[in-house]
Amino acid sequence: MLSHFARSSACVALAALAAAACGGDGGSSQTPTSPTPTTGGTSAATITITSSGVSPRAVTVSAGSRVTFVNNDTRNHDMASNPHPSHTDCTAINDVGFLQPGQSRQTGNLNTQRTCGFHDHDRSSDASLQGTITIQ
């Protein structure tokens, strides 16, 4: 039988381990005006933003999955669903929102089978910053 002290120490140690396992956002930074990063879903594809545009320009994912956008450009980007400016086609894409250089963020769960267009809200006519996500 464990002493009261041993049981208390074991409980404290388990609580500390649980807190460590649950904490943190992986060191990513976020501006106060950014949407809350989406967590807990599986990213089925990654779209990288550079000074040349988005790559790949088209991805296909399974229903229920998410897409990660990574800003490897030196400028900010504000990724959103088509059409501009209402962004109502696939609203889960709007979870990406404003990305500073070096930031990444996932879409919400893409649940409905369809093809969704996306663009940079601040440069909506720039074809290099436009693409599609096909949900199967």
N, C-alpha and C positions, 0 to 999 in steps of 0.2 A: 504494500500500500504506500502510495506517495505521500510525503509530508505536505502540509498546506503550502509551505514555501515552494516546494518543487512543482506542485500543481499550478500555483500562481505564476511562477517563472515560465512554465511551459505555455500557459495561456498568453502571456505577454509576447513570447517569442512567436507563437502562431499568429497573433494579431499583427505583429510587425511584418512577418512574411506575407500575409494577405494584403496588407496595405502597399507593400513594395510591388507585388504582382499586379495590382490594379492601377497603379499611379502612372501619370505622365502621358504626354502626347507624342513621345518620341523625339522631343526637342524641337518640334516645328513651332515657328512663331506665327502669330496671327494679329492683324490689326483690329482695333475695336469695331471698325465698320464692316469687317468680313463676316460672312455667315459662319455659323458653327461648323467646324470640320465634321464630316460624316465618318463614323467609325463603326466597326463591327461587321461590315460587309466584305465580301470577297471582291477584289478588283480583278476583273477579267481581261482588262486591256489597259495600256498606258498610252496617253497622247502627250507628246513633248512639244513645248512651245519654244522656238528659237527665233533669232532675227530673220530667218528664212520662212517662218510660218509654223504651222502645226504638222506633226509627223507621228504616225501616219494620218492621212487626211480622212480615211474611212476605216472603221473597225466594226467587227461583228462580235456580239456577246450573247450569252444565254440570258433568258428572262430571269429577273431577280438579281442579277449581278450589278456591279458598279464599274465605272471607268475612272481611272486616276489621270488627272491633268498635272503636268510638271512644268513649271515656268523656268526654263533654262535660258531665257532672254535677259537682257540688261534693262528692259523696261517693264512696267506693270501691264497686266492684261486682265480683262474682265470678261470671263467666258460665260456665255448664256445660250439658252435654247433659241432656235428660230421660232417665229419670225421676229425681226427687229421692228419696233422697239418693245413689243408686248411680251416676248419670251414665253409664250404659252403652249408651244407645241409639245415639248417634253420637259415639264417643269423640274424633274429630278436633275437635269443638267445645271439648272440655276444654282444648285448647292455648291458648285465650284466657285462661282462668283469672282471676286477680286483676288488676284494673285500677284504678289510682289516677286521680284527676281529671287529665285531659289526656293520659292514656296511650291507646295503641291497640295492638292485636295481632291477628294472623290466626289463623284455625282451621288445623288441618292440612288436607291434601288430602281433599276430600270425594269419595270414589271410587264409592260404591255408590248406585245410583239408588233414591231413597226420599225420604220426608219426615221430617225430624228436628226435634224440639222442643228449645227451649233456655229457660233461666231464669237468674235471679240466685240463686245458691246460698244467700246470706244472707237473701234475701227471696223464698223459693220460692213463697209463696202470693200475691204481688203480681202480678196479671194484666198490669199495665202493663210489667213487666219479663220477659214471656214472649213467645215468638214461634216461628216455624218457618222452616226452610231446606229447600226442595224441591230435590233433586238430580236432574237429568234426563240 
